[in-house]
Amino acid sequence: MSARVSPYLSFAGNAREAMEFYQSVFGGSLEINTFADLRQSTDESQDELVGHAVLKGTTGIVLMGSDRNTGDRRRQRFLDCARR
């Protein structure tokens, strides 16, 4: 039996640049949705940050990622708990 791992990467404002780089390495299709697209923006300055991206590489690799939304209280509570 084989298993596939699909990493979810978290970025501090440079998710688009990083995911486009990975696409240049792995090829394939890249779908990017911004926080504004997903209606997840808590501040207009975050509208163009990546809310969710999926890269489906030509070899079958799948990478997902997003920018961290600094206004996401649920995520911040999770990170605070993880640090304990």
PDB file of N, CA, C and O in Angstrom:
ATOM      1  N   MET A   1       0.848  -1.170   0.000  1.00  0.00           N
ATOM      2  CA  MET A   1       0.000   0.000   0.000  1.00  0.00           C
ATOM      3  C   MET A   1       0.897   1.238   0.000  1.00  0.00           C
ATOM      4  O   MET A   1       1.913   1.280   0.694  1.00  0.00           O
ATOM      5  N   SER A   2       0.520   2.221  -0.767  1.00  0.00           N
ATOM      6  CA  SER A   2       1.271   3.474  -0.782  1.00  0.00           C
ATOM      7  C   SER A   2       0.389   4.598  -0.261  1.00  0.00           C
ATOM      8  O   SER A   2      -0.839   4.536  -0.311  1.00  0.00           O
ATOM      9  N   ALA A   3       1.054   5.615   0.236  1.00  0.00           N
ATOM     10  CA  ALA A   3       0.340   6.780   0.767  1.00  0.00           C
ATOM     11  C   ALA A   3       0.869   8.025   0.069  1.00  0.00           C
ATOM     12  O   ALA A   3       2.041   8.096  -0.302  1.00  0.00           O
ATOM     13  N   ARG A   4      -0.003   8.993  -0.100  1.00  0.00           N
ATOM     14  CA  ARG A   4       0.401  10.280  -0.661  1.00  0.00           C
ATOM     15  C   ARG A   4       0.314  11.340   0.423  1.00  0.00           C
ATOM     16  O   ARG A   4      -0.616  11.362   1.230  1.00  0.00           O
ATOM     17  N   VAL A   5       1.282  12.196   0.421  1.00  0.00           N
ATOM     18  CA  VAL A   5       1.305  13.312   1.353  1.00  0.00           C
ATOM     19  C   VAL A   5       1.116  14.589   0.536  1.00  0.00           C
ATOM     20  O   VAL A   5       1.782  14.793  -0.480  1.00  0.00           O
ATOM     21  N   SER A   6       0.212  15.433   0.987  1.00  0.00           N
ATOM     22  CA  SER A   6      -0.033  16.711   0.321  1.00  0.00           C
ATOM     23  C   SER A   6       0.216  17.821   1.338  1.00  0.00           C
ATOM     24  O   SER A   6      -0.692  18.198   2.079  1.00  0.00           O
ATOM     25  N   PRO A   7       1.430  18.342   1.377  1.00  0.00           N
ATOM     26  CA  PRO A   7       1.769  19.362   2.376  1.00  0.00           C
ATOM     27  C   PRO A   7       0.932  20.632   2.222  1.00  0.00           C
ATOM     28  O   PRO A   7       0.598  21.045   1.112  1.00  0.00           O
ATOM     29  N   TYR A   8       0.602  21.238   3.360  1.00  0.00           N
ATOM     30  CA  TYR A   8      -0.063  22.540   3.380  1.00  0.00           C
ATOM     31  C   TYR A   8       0.932  23.515   3.986  1.00  0.00           C
ATOM     32  O   TYR A   8       1.301  23.391   5.154  1.00  0.00           O
ATOM     33  N   LEU A   9       1.366  24.487   3.189  1.00  0.00           N
ATOM     34  CA  LEU A   9       2.407  25.425   3.589  1.00  0.00           C
ATOM     35  C   LEU A   9       1.789  26.757   3.991  1.00  0.00           C
ATOM     36  O   LEU A   9       0.843  27.230   3.361  1.00  0.00           O
ATOM     37  N   SER A  10       2.331  27.353   5.038  1.00  0.00           N
ATOM     38  CA  SER A  10       1.836  28.633   5.536  1.00  0.00           C
ATOM     39  C   SER A  10       2.923  29.682   5.351  1.00  0.00           C
ATOM     40  O   SER A  10       4.077  29.463   5.721  1.00  0.00           O
ATOM     41  N   PHE A  11       2.549  30.827   4.776  1.00  0.00           N
ATOM     42  CA  PHE A  11       3.516  31.871   4.455  1.00  0.00           C
ATOM     43  C   PHE A  11       3.152  33.187   5.134  1.00  0.00           C
ATOM     44  O   PHE A  11       2.001  33.419   5.502  1.00  0.00           O
ATOM     45  N   ALA A  12       4.148  34.031   5.287  1.00  0.00           N
ATOM     46  CA  ALA A  12       3.955  35.336   5.922  1.00  0.00           C
ATOM     47  C   ALA A  12       3.908  36.434   4.871  1.00  0.00           C
ATOM     48  O   ALA A  12       4.694  37.380   4.919  1.00  0.00           O
ATOM     49  N   GLY A  13       2.976  36.307   3.912  1.00  0.00           N
ATOM     50  CA  GLY A  13       2.787  37.364   2.938  1.00  0.00           C
ATOM     51  C   GLY A  13       3.393  37.104   1.570  1.00  0.00           C
ATOM     52  O   GLY A  13       3.205  37.912   0.660  1.00  0.00           O
ATOM     53  N   ASN A  14       4.118  35.999   1.394  1.00  0.00           N
ATOM     54  CA  ASN A  14       4.736  35.731   0.095  1.00  0.00           C
ATOM     55  C   ASN A  14       4.282  34.398  -0.511  1.00  0.00           C
ATOM     56  O   ASN A  14       5.039  33.766  -1.248  1.00  0.00           O
ATOM     57  N   ALA A  15       3.071  33.974  -0.211  1.00  0.00           N
ATOM     58  CA  ALA A  15       2.560  32.697  -0.714  1.00  0.00           C
ATOM     59  C   ALA A  15       2.482  32.670  -2.237  1.00  0.00           C
ATOM     60  O   ALA A  15       2.839  31.665  -2.852  1.00  0.00           O
ATOM     61  N   ARG A  16       2.027  33.744  -2.847  1.00  0.00           N
ATOM     62  CA  ARG A  16       1.911  33.772  -4.314  1.00  0.00           C
ATOM     63  C   ARG A  16       3.281  33.550  -4.951  1.00  0.00           C
ATOM     64  O   ARG A  16       3.433  32.715  -5.842  1.00  0.00           O
ATOM     65  N   GLU A  17       4.265  34.298  -4.490  1.00  0.00           N
ATOM     66  CA  GLU A  17       5.623  34.172  -5.030  1.00  0.00           C
ATOM     67  C   GLU A  17       6.163  32.753  -4.826  1.00  0.00           C
ATOM     68  O   GLU A  17       6.751  32.177  -5.741  1.00  0.00           O
ATOM     69  N   ALA A  18       5.969  32.198  -3.647  1.00  0.00           N
ATOM     70  CA  ALA A  18       6.467  30.858  -3.342  1.00  0.00           C
ATOM     71  C   ALA A  18       5.774  29.798  -4.195  1.00  0.00           C
ATOM     72  O   ALA A  18       6.432  28.919  -4.750  1.00  0.00           O
ATOM     73  N   MET A  19       4.452  29.880  -4.299  1.00  0.00           N
ATOM     74  CA  MET A  19       3.715  28.874  -5.063  1.00  0.00           C
ATOM     75  C   MET A  19       4.048  28.969  -6.553  1.00  0.00           C
ATOM     76  O   MET A  19       4.106  27.944  -7.231  1.00  0.00           O
ATOM     77  N   GLU A  20       4.266  30.169  -7.069  1.00  0.00           N
ATOM     78  CA  GLU A  20       4.675  30.320  -8.469  1.00  0.00           C
ATOM     79  C   GLU A  20       6.070  29.739  -8.685  1.00  0.00           C
ATOM     80  O   GLU A  20       6.352  29.181  -9.746  1.00  0.00           O
ATOM     81  N   PHE A  21       6.946  29.866  -7.681  1.00  0.00           N
ATOM     82  CA  PHE A  21       8.261  29.245  -7.764  1.00  0.00           C
ATOM     83  C   PHE A  21       8.126  27.725  -7.816  1.00  0.00           C
ATOM     84  O   PHE A  21       8.751  27.075  -8.654  1.00  0.00           O
ATOM     85  N   TYR A  22       7.309  27.153  -6.921  1.00  0.00           N
ATOM     86  CA  TYR A  22       7.114  25.705  -6.917  1.00  0.00           C
ATOM     87  C   TYR A  22       6.530  25.233  -8.251  1.00  0.00           C
ATOM     88  O   TYR A  22       6.859  24.146  -8.726  1.00  0.00           O
ATOM     89  N   GLN A  23       5.670  26.047  -8.845  1.00  0.00           N
ATOM     90  CA  GLN A  23       5.122  25.684 -10.150  1.00  0.00           C
ATOM     91  C   GLN A  23       6.235  25.654 -11.200  1.00  0.00           C
ATOM     92  O   GLN A  23       6.223  24.797 -12.083  1.00  0.00           O
ATOM     93  N   SER A  24       7.189  26.573 -11.113  1.00  0.00           N
ATOM     94  CA  SER A  24       8.299  26.576 -12.073  1.00  0.00           C
ATOM     95  C   SER A  24       9.176  25.338 -11.898  1.00  0.00           C
ATOM     96  O   SER A  24       9.821  24.896 -12.848  1.00  0.00           O
ATOM     97  N   VAL A  25       9.202  24.779 -10.692  1.00  0.00           N
ATOM     98  CA  VAL A  25       9.994  23.581 -10.425  1.00  0.00           C
ATOM     99  C   VAL A  25       9.235  22.319 -10.829  1.00  0.00           C
ATOM    100  O   VAL A  25       9.788  21.459 -11.515  1.00  0.00           O
ATOM    101  N   PHE A  26       7.968  22.200 -10.408  1.00  0.00           N
ATOM    102  CA  PHE A  26       7.191  20.976 -10.584  1.00  0.00           C
ATOM    103  C   PHE A  26       6.261  20.983 -11.800  1.00  0.00           C
ATOM    104  O   PHE A  26       5.718  19.942 -12.169  1.00  0.00           O
ATOM    105  N   GLY A  27       6.074  22.157 -12.426  1.00  0.00           N
ATOM    106  CA  GLY A  27       5.149  22.255 -13.546  1.00  0.00           C
ATOM    107  C   GLY A  27       3.713  22.101 -13.071  1.00  0.00           C
ATOM    108  O   GLY A  27       3.443  22.180 -11.872  1.00  0.00           O
ATOM    109  N   GLY A  28       2.801  21.884 -13.990  1.00  0.00           N
ATOM    110  CA  GLY A  28       1.411  21.640 -13.626  1.00  0.00           C
ATOM    111  C   GLY A  28       0.575  22.893 -13.534  1.00  0.00           C
ATOM    112  O   GLY A  28       0.950  23.960 -14.021  1.00  0.00           O
ATOM    113  N   SER A  29      -0.571  22.735 -12.895  1.00  0.00           N
ATOM    114  CA  SER A  29      -1.532  23.845 -12.802  1.00  0.00           C
ATOM    115  C   SER A  29      -1.554  24.410 -11.386  1.00  0.00           C
ATOM    116  O   SER A  29      -1.456  23.684 -10.397  1.00  0.00           O
ATOM    117  N   LEU A  30      -1.685  25.717 -11.328  1.00  0.00           N
ATOM    118  CA  LEU A  30      -1.711  26.433 -10.048  1.00  0.00           C
ATOM    119  C   LEU A  30      -2.998  27.232  -9.962  1.00  0.00           C
ATOM    120  O   LEU A  30      -3.291  28.046 -10.838  1.00  0.00           O
ATOM    121  N   GLU A  31      -3.761  27.002  -8.913  1.00  0.00           N
ATOM    122  CA  GLU A  31      -4.983  27.780  -8.660  1.00  0.00           C
ATOM    123  C   GLU A  31      -4.751  28.611  -7.402  1.00  0.00           C
ATOM    124  O   GLU A  31      -4.342  28.087  -6.366  1.00  0.00           O
ATOM    125  N   ILE A  32      -5.014  29.902  -7.504  1.00  0.00           N
ATOM    126  CA  ILE A  32      -4.819  30.805  -6.372  1.00  0.00           C
ATOM    127  C   ILE A  32      -6.094  31.578  -6.112  1.00  0.00           C
ATOM    128  O   ILE A  32      -6.673  32.167  -7.026  1.00  0.00           O
ATOM    129  N   ASN A  33      -6.534  31.574  -4.851  1.00  0.00           N
ATOM    130  CA  ASN A  33      -7.668  32.393  -4.399  1.00  0.00           C
ATOM    131  C   ASN A  33      -7.168  33.327  -3.319  1.00  0.00           C
ATOM    132  O   ASN A  33      -6.475  32.910  -2.391  1.00  0.00           O
ATOM    133  N   THR A  34      -7.525  34.592  -3.446  1.00  0.00           N
ATOM    134  CA  THR A  34      -7.118  35.565  -2.436  1.00  0.00           C
ATOM    135  C   THR A  34      -8.119  35.576  -1.277  1.00  0.00           C
ATOM    136  O   THR A  34      -9.199  34.990  -1.360  1.00  0.00           O
ATOM    137  N   PHE A  35      -7.734  36.256  -0.202  1.00  0.00           N
ATOM    138  CA  PHE A  35      -8.670  36.409   0.918  1.00  0.00           C
ATOM    139  C   PHE A  35      -9.928  37.127   0.449  1.00  0.00           C
ATOM    140  O   PHE A  35     -11.027  36.817   0.909  1.00  0.00           O
ATOM    141  N   ALA A  36      -9.775  38.088  -0.469  1.00  0.00           N
ATOM    142  CA  ALA A  36     -10.944  38.798  -0.991  1.00  0.00           C
ATOM    143  C   ALA A  36     -11.842  37.841  -1.774  1.00  0.00           C
ATOM    144  O   ALA A  36     -13.065  37.898  -1.646  1.00  0.00           O
ATOM    145  N   ASP A  37     -11.244  36.958  -2.588  1.00  0.00           N
ATOM    146  CA  ASP A  37     -12.025  35.971  -3.344  1.00  0.00           C
ATOM    147  C   ASP A  37     -12.860  35.100  -2.405  1.00  0.00           C
ATOM    148  O   ASP A  37     -14.012  34.777  -2.693  1.00  0.00           O
ATOM    149  N   LEU A  38     -12.258  34.734  -1.289  1.00  0.00           N
ATOM    150  CA  LEU A  38     -12.907  33.829  -0.335  1.00  0.00           C
ATOM    151  C   LEU A  38     -13.720  34.563   0.728  1.00  0.00           C
ATOM    152  O   LEU A  38     -14.311  33.944   1.612  1.00  0.00           O
ATOM    153  N   ARG A  39     -13.739  35.896   0.628  1.00  0.00           N
ATOM    154  CA  ARG A  39     -14.432  36.755   1.602  1.00  0.00           C
ATOM    155  C   ARG A  39     -13.942  36.491   3.034  1.00  0.00           C
ATOM    156  O   ARG A  39     -14.725  36.453   3.983  1.00  0.00           O
ATOM    157  N   GLN A  40     -12.617  36.310   3.156  1.00  0.00           N
ATOM    158  CA  GLN A  40     -12.006  36.046   4.451  1.00  0.00           C
ATOM    159  C   GLN A  40     -11.147  37.203   4.937  1.00  0.00           C
ATOM    160  O   GLN A  40     -10.507  37.106   5.984  1.00  0.00           O
ATOM    161  N   SER A  41     -11.129  38.284   4.192  1.00  0.00           N
ATOM    162  CA  SER A  41     -10.298  39.424   4.555  1.00  0.00           C
ATOM    163  C   SER A  41     -10.872  40.151   5.762  1.00  0.00           C
ATOM    164  O   SER A  41     -12.058  40.478   5.798  1.00  0.00           O
ATOM    165  N   THR A  42     -10.025  40.397   6.740  1.00  0.00           N
ATOM    166  CA  THR A  42     -10.455  41.166   7.907  1.00  0.00           C
ATOM    167  C   THR A  42     -10.030  42.627   7.787  1.00  0.00           C
ATOM    168  O   THR A  42     -10.404  43.464   8.609  1.00  0.00           O
ATOM    169  N   ASP A  43      -9.247  42.918   6.756  1.00  0.00           N
ATOM    170  CA  ASP A  43      -8.722  44.259   6.541  1.00  0.00           C
ATOM    171  C   ASP A  43      -8.442  44.389   5.043  1.00  0.00           C
ATOM    172  O   ASP A  43      -7.927  43.455   4.428  1.00  0.00           O
ATOM    173  N   GLU A  44      -8.775  45.529   4.458  1.00  0.00           N
ATOM    174  CA  GLU A  44      -8.565  45.713   3.020  1.00  0.00           C
ATOM    175  C   GLU A  44      -7.109  45.504   2.612  1.00  0.00           C
ATOM    176  O   GLU A  44      -6.838  45.107   1.478  1.00  0.00           O
ATOM    177  N   SER A  45      -6.181  45.764   3.510  1.00  0.00           N
ATOM    178  CA  SER A  45      -4.764  45.582   3.182  1.00  0.00           C
ATOM    179  C   SER A  45      -4.414  44.112   2.983  1.00  0.00           C
ATOM    180  O   SER A  45      -3.352  43.797   2.446  1.00  0.00           O
ATOM    181  N   GLN A  46      -5.292  43.212   3.408  1.00  0.00           N
ATOM    182  CA  GLN A  46      -5.047  41.779   3.260  1.00  0.00           C
ATOM    183  C   GLN A  46      -5.804  41.168   2.077  1.00  0.00           C
ATOM    184  O   GLN A  46      -5.702  39.964   1.839  1.00  0.00           O
ATOM    185  N   ASP A  47      -6.552  41.972   1.343  1.00  0.00           N
ATOM    186  CA  ASP A  47      -7.385  41.457   0.253  1.00  0.00           C
ATOM    187  C   ASP A  47      -6.607  40.619  -0.760  1.00  0.00           C
ATOM    188  O   ASP A  47      -7.117  39.603  -1.232  1.00  0.00           O
ATOM    189  N   GLU A  48      -5.401  41.019  -1.098  1.00  0.00           N
ATOM    190  CA  GLU A  48      -4.640  40.327  -2.141  1.00  0.00           C
ATOM    191  C   GLU A  48      -3.743  39.221  -1.611  1.00  0.00           C
ATOM    192  O   GLU A  48      -3.044  38.573  -2.391  1.00  0.00           O
ATOM    193  N   LEU A  49      -3.747  38.989  -0.297  1.00  0.00           N
ATOM    194  CA  LEU A  49      -2.995  37.853   0.238  1.00  0.00           C
ATOM    195  C   LEU A  49      -3.664  36.559  -0.203  1.00  0.00           C
ATOM    196  O   LEU A  49      -4.867  36.536  -0.466  1.00  0.00           O
ATOM    197  N   VAL A  50      -2.895  35.494  -0.285  1.00  0.00           N
ATOM    198  CA  VAL A  50      -3.416  34.212  -0.746  1.00  0.00           C
ATOM    199  C   VAL A  50      -4.174  33.530   0.386  1.00  0.00           C
ATOM    200  O   VAL A  50      -3.613  33.233   1.441  1.00  0.00           O
ATOM    201  N   GLY A  51      -5.461  33.287   0.145  1.00  0.00           N
ATOM    202  CA  GLY A  51      -6.297  32.578   1.119  1.00  0.00           C
ATOM    203  C   GLY A  51      -6.185  31.077   0.960  1.00  0.00           C
ATOM    204  O   GLY A  51      -6.300  30.336   1.937  1.00  0.00           O
ATOM    205  N   HIS A  52      -5.960  30.616  -0.275  1.00  0.00           N
ATOM    206  CA  HIS A  52      -5.767  29.192  -0.540  1.00  0.00           C
ATOM    207  C   HIS A  52      -5.194  29.025  -1.940  1.00  0.00           C
ATOM    208  O   HIS A  52      -5.682  29.618  -2.902  1.00  0.00           O
ATOM    209  N   ALA A  53      -4.154  28.211  -2.036  1.00  0.00           N
ATOM    210  CA  ALA A  53      -3.544  27.902  -3.332  1.00  0.00           C
ATOM    211  C   ALA A  53      -3.330  26.398  -3.426  1.00  0.00           C
ATOM    212  O   ALA A  53      -3.020  25.738  -2.434  1.00  0.00           O
ATOM    213  N   VAL A  54      -3.501  25.866  -4.635  1.00  0.00           N
ATOM    214  CA  VAL A  54      -3.279  24.443  -4.894  1.00  0.00           C
ATOM    215  C   VAL A  54      -2.426  24.319  -6.147  1.00  0.00           C
ATOM    216  O   VAL A  54      -2.769  24.850  -7.204  1.00  0.00           O
ATOM    217  N   LEU A  55      -1.314  23.612  -6.016  1.00  0.00           N
ATOM    218  CA  LEU A  55      -0.468  23.295  -7.150  1.00  0.00           C
ATOM    219  C   LEU A  55      -0.573  21.799  -7.404  1.00  0.00           C
ATOM    220  O   LEU A  55      -0.268  20.987  -6.530  1.00  0.00           O
ATOM    221  N   LYS A  56      -1.003  21.447  -8.596  1.00  0.00           N
ATOM    222  CA  LYS A  56      -1.052  20.037  -9.015  1.00  0.00           C
ATOM    223  C   LYS A  56       0.049  19.855 -10.044  1.00  0.00           C
ATOM    224  O   LYS A  56      -0.116  20.190 -11.217  1.00  0.00           O
ATOM    225  N   GLY A  57       1.180  19.319  -9.588  1.00  0.00           N
ATOM    226  CA  GLY A  57       2.349  19.165 -10.442  1.00  0.00           C
ATOM    227  C   GLY A  57       2.177  18.065 -11.471  1.00  0.00           C
ATOM    228  O   GLY A  57       1.304  17.207 -11.338  1.00  0.00           O
ATOM    229  N   THR A  58       3.013  18.094 -12.499  1.00  0.00           N
ATOM    230  CA  THR A  58       2.918  17.125 -13.589  1.00  0.00           C
ATOM    231  C   THR A  58       3.288  15.714 -13.147  1.00  0.00           C
ATOM    232  O   THR A  58       2.901  14.746 -13.801  1.00  0.00           O
ATOM    233  N   THR A  59       4.026  15.581 -12.053  1.00  0.00           N
ATOM    234  CA  THR A  59       4.425  14.254 -11.574  1.00  0.00           C
ATOM    235  C   THR A  59       3.454  13.679 -10.552  1.00  0.00           C
ATOM    236  O   THR A  59       3.672  12.585 -10.031  1.00  0.00           O
ATOM    237  N   GLY A  60       2.376  14.418 -10.263  1.00  0.00           N
ATOM    238  CA  GLY A  60       1.390  13.949  -9.291  1.00  0.00           C
ATOM    239  C   GLY A  60       1.500  14.601  -7.935  1.00  0.00           C
ATOM    240  O   GLY A  60       0.640  14.402  -7.077  1.00  0.00           O
ATOM    241  N   ILE A  61       2.555  15.384  -7.727  1.00  0.00           N
ATOM    242  CA  ILE A  61       2.700  16.075  -6.441  1.00  0.00           C
ATOM    243  C   ILE A  61       1.598  17.124  -6.296  1.00  0.00           C
ATOM    244  O   ILE A  61       1.219  17.787  -7.262  1.00  0.00           O
ATOM    245  N   VAL A  62       1.098  17.256  -5.082  1.00  0.00           N
ATOM    246  CA  VAL A  62       0.102  18.284  -4.776  1.00  0.00           C
ATOM    247  C   VAL A  62       0.619  19.079  -3.585  1.00  0.00           C
ATOM    248  O   VAL A  62       0.883  18.522  -2.520  1.00  0.00           O
ATOM    249  N   LEU A  63       0.760  20.377  -3.776  1.00  0.00           N
ATOM    250  CA  LEU A  63       1.147  21.292  -2.697  1.00  0.00           C
ATOM    251  C   LEU A  63       0.018  22.288  -2.507  1.00  0.00           C
ATOM    252  O   LEU A  63      -0.556  22.785  -3.476  1.00  0.00           O
ATOM    253  N   MET A  64      -0.293  22.574  -1.260  1.00  0.00           N
ATOM    254  CA  MET A  64      -1.292  23.585  -0.945  1.00  0.00           C
ATOM    255  C   MET A  64      -0.653  24.606  -0.017  1.00  0.00           C
ATOM    256  O   MET A  64       0.312  24.296   0.681  1.00  0.00           O
ATOM    257  N   GLY A  65      -1.183  25.810  -0.007  1.00  0.00           N
ATOM    258  CA  GLY A  65      -0.623  26.821   0.866  1.00  0.00           C
ATOM    259  C   GLY A  65      -1.481  28.058   0.931  1.00  0.00           C
ATOM    260  O   GLY A  65      -2.445  28.217   0.183  1.00  0.00           O
ATOM    261  N   SER A  66      -1.105  28.931   1.846  1.00  0.00           N
ATOM    262  CA  SER A  66      -1.797  30.210   2.006  1.00  0.00           C
ATOM    263  C   SER A  66      -0.931  31.157   2.808  1.00  0.00           C
ATOM    264  O   SER A  66       0.031  30.749   3.460  1.00  0.00           O
ATOM    265  N   ASP A  67      -1.290  32.429   2.748  1.00  0.00           N
ATOM    266  CA  ASP A  67      -0.694  33.420   3.637  1.00  0.00           C
ATOM    267  C   ASP A  67      -1.426  33.354   4.962  1.00  0.00           C
ATOM    268  O   ASP A  67      -2.601  32.995   5.023  1.00  0.00           O
ATOM    269  N   ARG A  68      -0.730  33.698   5.996  1.00  0.00           N
ATOM    270  CA  ARG A  68      -1.376  33.753   7.309  1.00  0.00           C
ATOM    271  C   ARG A  68      -2.212  35.027   7.390  1.00  0.00           C
ATOM    272  O   ARG A  68      -1.727  36.118   7.090  1.00  0.00           O
ATOM    273  N   ASN A  69      -3.452  34.880   7.791  1.00  0.00           N
ATOM    274  CA  ASN A  69      -4.341  36.022   7.997  1.00  0.00           C
ATOM    275  C   ASN A  69      -4.158  36.449   9.449  1.00  0.00           C
ATOM    276  O   ASN A  69      -4.585  35.746  10.365  1.00  0.00           O
ATOM    277  N   THR A  70      -3.532  37.587   9.655  1.00  0.00           N
ATOM    278  CA  THR A  70      -3.222  38.025  11.013  1.00  0.00           C
ATOM    279  C   THR A  70      -4.471  38.301  11.843  1.00  0.00           C
ATOM    280  O   THR A  70      -4.395  38.377  13.070  1.00  0.00           O
ATOM    281  N   GLY A  71      -5.621  38.453  11.183  1.00  0.00           N
ATOM    282  CA  GLY A  71      -6.849  38.726  11.914  1.00  0.00           C
ATOM    283  C   GLY A  71      -7.648  37.473  12.254  1.00  0.00           C
ATOM    284  O   GLY A  71      -8.732  37.572  12.829  1.00  0.00           O
ATOM    285  N   ASP A  72      -7.131  36.300  11.910  1.00  0.00           N
ATOM    286  CA  ASP A  72      -7.860  35.049  12.152  1.00  0.00           C
ATOM    287  C   ASP A  72      -7.640  34.608  13.593  1.00  0.00           C
ATOM    288  O   ASP A  72      -6.609  34.016  13.914  1.00  0.00           O
ATOM    289  N   ARG A  73      -8.593  34.892  14.448  1.00  0.00           N
ATOM    290  CA  ARG A  73      -8.455  34.597  15.874  1.00  0.00           C
ATOM    291  C   ARG A  73      -8.424  33.092  16.152  1.00  0.00           C
ATOM    292  O   ARG A  73      -7.725  32.648  17.063  1.00  0.00           O
ATOM    293  N   ARG A  74      -9.172  32.306  15.377  1.00  0.00           N
ATOM    294  CA  ARG A  74      -9.160  30.851  15.592  1.00  0.00           C
ATOM    295  C   ARG A  74      -7.776  30.289  15.329  1.00  0.00           C
ATOM    296  O   ARG A  74      -7.269  29.483  16.109  1.00  0.00           O
ATOM    297  N   ARG A  75      -7.166  30.713  14.236  1.00  0.00           N
ATOM    298  CA  ARG A  75      -5.825  30.227  13.910  1.00  0.00           C
ATOM    299  C   ARG A  75      -4.828  30.685  14.968  1.00  0.00           C
ATOM    300  O   ARG A  75      -3.946  29.921  15.360  1.00  0.00           O
ATOM    301  N   GLN A  76      -4.962  31.931  15.434  1.00  0.00           N
ATOM    302  CA  GLN A  76      -4.038  32.438  16.445  1.00  0.00           C
ATOM    303  C   GLN A  76      -4.160  31.653  17.731  1.00  0.00           C
ATOM    304  O   GLN A  76      -3.148  31.359  18.366  1.00  0.00           O
ATOM    305  N   ARG A  77      -5.391  31.300  18.141  1.00  0.00           N
ATOM    306  CA  ARG A  77      -5.570  30.482  19.350  1.00  0.00           C
ATOM    307  C   ARG A  77      -4.925  29.120  19.175  1.00  0.00           C
ATOM    308  O   ARG A  77      -4.326  28.592  20.112  1.00  0.00           O
ATOM    309  N   PHE A  78      -5.043  28.535  17.961  1.00  0.00           N
ATOM    310  CA  PHE A  78      -4.415  27.249  17.681  1.00  0.00           C
ATOM    311  C   PHE A  78      -2.906  27.361  17.822  1.00  0.00           C
ATOM    312  O   PHE A  78      -2.273  26.509  18.446  1.00  0.00           O
ATOM    313  N   LEU A  79      -2.323  28.421  17.239  1.00  0.00           N
ATOM    314  CA  LEU A  79      -0.872  28.597  17.326  1.00  0.00           C
ATOM    315  C   LEU A  79      -0.427  28.825  18.757  1.00  0.00           C
ATOM    316  O   LEU A  79       0.620  28.325  19.167  1.00  0.00           O
ATOM    317  N   ASP A  80      -1.216  29.580  19.530  1.00  0.00           N
ATOM    318  CA  ASP A  80      -0.868  29.810  20.920  1.00  0.00           C
ATOM    319  C   ASP A  80      -0.867  28.503  21.705  1.00  0.00           C
ATOM    320  O   ASP A  80       0.016  28.279  22.532  1.00  0.00           O
ATOM    321  N   CYS A  81      -1.847  27.641  21.455  1.00  0.00           N
ATOM    322  CA  CYS A  81      -1.913  26.339  22.139  1.00  0.00           C
ATOM    323  C   CYS A  81      -0.774  25.441  21.719  1.00  0.00           C
ATOM    324  O   CYS A  81      -0.230  24.703  22.541  1.00  0.00           O
ATOM    325  N   ALA A  82      -0.403  25.492  20.454  1.00  0.00           N
ATOM    326  CA  ALA A  82       0.665  24.636  19.935  1.00  0.00           C
ATOM    327  C   ALA A  82       2.011  25.006  20.531  1.00  0.00           C
ATOM    328  O   ALA A  82       2.896  24.155  20.624  1.00  0.00           O
ATOM    329  N   ARG A  83       2.184  26.246  20.934  1.00  0.00           N
ATOM    330  CA  ARG A  83       3.464  26.700  21.501  1.00  0.00           C
ATOM    331  C   ARG A  83       3.635  26.274  22.950  1.00  0.00           C
ATOM    332  O   ARG A  83       4.751  26.302  23.469  1.00  0.00           O
ATOM    333  N   ARG A  84       2.572  25.885  23.605  1.00  0.00           N
ATOM    334  CA  ARG A  84       2.656  25.523  25.032  1.00  0.00           C
ATOM    335  C   ARG A  84       3.327  24.216  25.252  1.00  0.00           C
ATOM    336  O   ARG A  84       3.471  23.780  26.394  1.00  0.00           O
TER     337      ARG A  84
END
